[in-house]
Amino acid sequence: MDKILRPWRHYVDFSGRSTRTEFWLFYIMFYGVIIASFIVTDVIGSTAQDAAAGDEAFSLAYIPLILWVLACLLPSIAVTVRRLHDSNKSGWMYLLTIIPYIGFIFFIVFGFLPGTRGENDYGFDPRLGEGAPDFDAPEIFS
């Protein structure tokens, strides 16, 4: 539960590192809410058209979706920058995501790459905890 809530608690914290689990759980939740919202707006839109309410009710159904995307804007940038930091890359590499097609591939690749083991230029290893000894333990998607 901590890995799901950490991006929200540190929504403007662009320093430090994030694990792959934290990164992917945030984006699974983000896109899950968007998909669920589209399903709900599709149902509302089809019932609104049946009730002859027109496009007004359908367009109002998108307001929660727009608010969700706006609320997630800073946390998504922050968690992605921290994920780049985990690979000992500069957060400015996030700007590569605005390049069409290449940016999406970059996003996916760096999301799955393992982070630097032990401390790096951006802080301690979040998998080990601050001040924990650096040891080789088997990791499963962390």
WOJO-V779033 format. One record per run of one state. SS is the DSSP state (A for helix, B for strand, O for the rest). FROM is the first residue (numbers start at 1). LEN is the number of residues. Records with the same first field share a line. If there is no record, write none. Layout:
SS=FROM-LEN ; FROM-LEN
This chain:
O=1-1 ; 10-10 ; 51-4 ; 61-2 ; 87-4 ; 99-3 ; 113-7 ; 121-2 ; 124-19
A=2-8 ; 20-31 ; 55-6 ; 63-24 ; 91-8 ; 102-11
B=120-1 ; 123-1
